[in-house]
Every structure is written in structure tokens, then in C-alpha cells.
Amino acid sequence: MNSDIRLKTSFRDHRKRKKLHAKLGAEGVLAFIDLMLMAAETRPDGVLTDMDKTDVALDANWQGSHEELVSTLIEVRLLDVLEDGTYAIHDWQDHNAYAAAAEKRSEAARNAALARWGKRCGQGGNADLCDSQCENDAPRMPIASKGNAPSPTPSPTQEEREDSLRSSSCDELCDKRTDSPPDDSPADDPVFVTFPTAGKPKTWDCKQSDLDRWKELFPDLDVERQIRLALAWVEDNPGKKKTANGMKKYITSWLTRAQNRGDGARASPAYQQPKGHGGMSYEEAEKRGLL
């Protein structure tokens, strides 16, 4: 978790700060600073996921109207509204890149710790002695019985307890600590395509079950082709990525527009000739097997 944020000295004379001060006073400026401090701790990517106007005002320690604070921050362009309605601090990743990378640093630290733990569990160094040490020391370990739980019936003898302790080798203990978590994805629901997303998580999987549902809703469309076009549009416009929670709504809207056009082939009118495939249209790119 982040413990600080970056605030440039130019913020004191910045036009947006002066506008915010003129509209809400010094309390408004302090509320925005508190909002940034909250984001560094709990929303390091700057996207205020699952937060409405009341949540924003409460985390900013704003005592006035919630509507007034949020609308003013949006008006002076200190707060953005994403396409799915989620709020995001304006240019957060540019001004607070270190805070925005907190998750990546934490993940790198976890991976390094796992690598060190793997070496201690028999992958080099003096850890090869672990098995023999555990086997020799196991009989000397005391039997823990500090609670009031009843003894099993029949109670094992001392010799049986020692035999049970010897059977627990160090390899078994290490395996329990280093096993990767099970894959929760069902084998019968494969991933069709993966979209990059804004906020957390960073990606969203369009699975076969999602594809089948949209095929039922839009029987006259080539749904697979339209979803690939939607993915290409997002990849060519990274600044307009959706949140993972908003992806199904985004694709449903995309398919609805394609169906209303009647041909189910072109994307939105403002995006008829993208340049993501050497300047050619997506129809031509598909014919050449690029999609």
C-alpha cells in the first residue's frame, strides 16, 4: 500500500486549483487532496471503482453537498467520468506514476519471496539437509494439547504419535506452501478473447458461455467477428478502455449498433477506417486473415 503521493510545487499556482478555490473555497482544495490520498491507499490506479458521489465526498472529508463537490471537480477537470460512469482522478497515472505502480511492485515482491522460499525447500544451498533434520527432530517435537478438545477414542499410544510425526516430511510441508492456487476456470467454458480493461482487474475474459448468450440474442449477426472488431477498437484506443464490470454492457451495445445498421459489418461511424492494421479497414484486414 502507498504511504504518500506526488504533488508538484506548481499545483499552488495551477489554474485548476484556483478555479476550485474560487468555487468551493480552501475546503474544496483540501477535499481534493484528501481524495488523492485515499486513492493512493485504496485505488492506486486512480480509478474510483464502485464509488458514487456520496462515497467520493465521504472519502474526501467534504462536509458540504456531495453533488456540488463532484460536479465542481468534473467541471474544473480534476475528475473524469469514464464511459461506464466510473469516476477517475484526471491524469493520475501521469502525475503519480509511482503510486499507480504499487500493485506491480507488490506482485514482484511476492514472486521474489516465492523464489527464495523455493530455494530453501530443496532447490539449492543447505536446504538438502532439510529432510534428514525434520526426520531426526520430529520425535522431539512436543504434542500440542492446550485446548479443551476431547481426546480421540481410542487414544493413540506414544509410539503411534511418534510414527505419525515421522511420516510428515519437509517436502510435504514445502509443497503445501509453494503449490499454485487451483484454476477456477471450468474446463468446459474456454476463453474466446481477452480484452484489456481500465482499473482492476487489468483484463476481462470473454468466455464461450458469453459468446453463446450473445449468439442467441443476436442470431442475425456474426457475433464472433463483431467481438474481434470490438477488441481491435479497444486495442487501437487504449485511452477509452472500459472497466471489467462494464465490458458486457459495452459488447452488448456494440452488437446492438451493428444489428441496427443491418449489415453487422462496420464499427461506429467515427471508426470506419482505423489504422491499427497498416491503414487498411477491418473488413480488408479480416479478408487477409489478420483478425
Secondary structure, DSSP 4 states (H G I P E B T S, - for coil): --------GGGGG-HHHHHHHHHHHHHHHHHHHHHHHHHHHH-TTSEETT--HHHHHHHTT--S-HHHHHHHHHHTTSEEE-TTS-EEETTHHHH-HHHHTHHHHHHHHHHHHHHHHHHHTTSSGGGGGHHHHHHHHGGGSPPP--S-PPPPSSPPPHHHHHHHHHT--HHHHHHHHHPPPPP-S-TTS-EEEEEE-BSSSSEEEEEHHHHHHHHHH-TTS-HHHHHHHHHHHHHH-GGGPPBGGGHHHHHHHHHHHHHHHSSS----GGGSS-STTTT--HHHHHHTT--
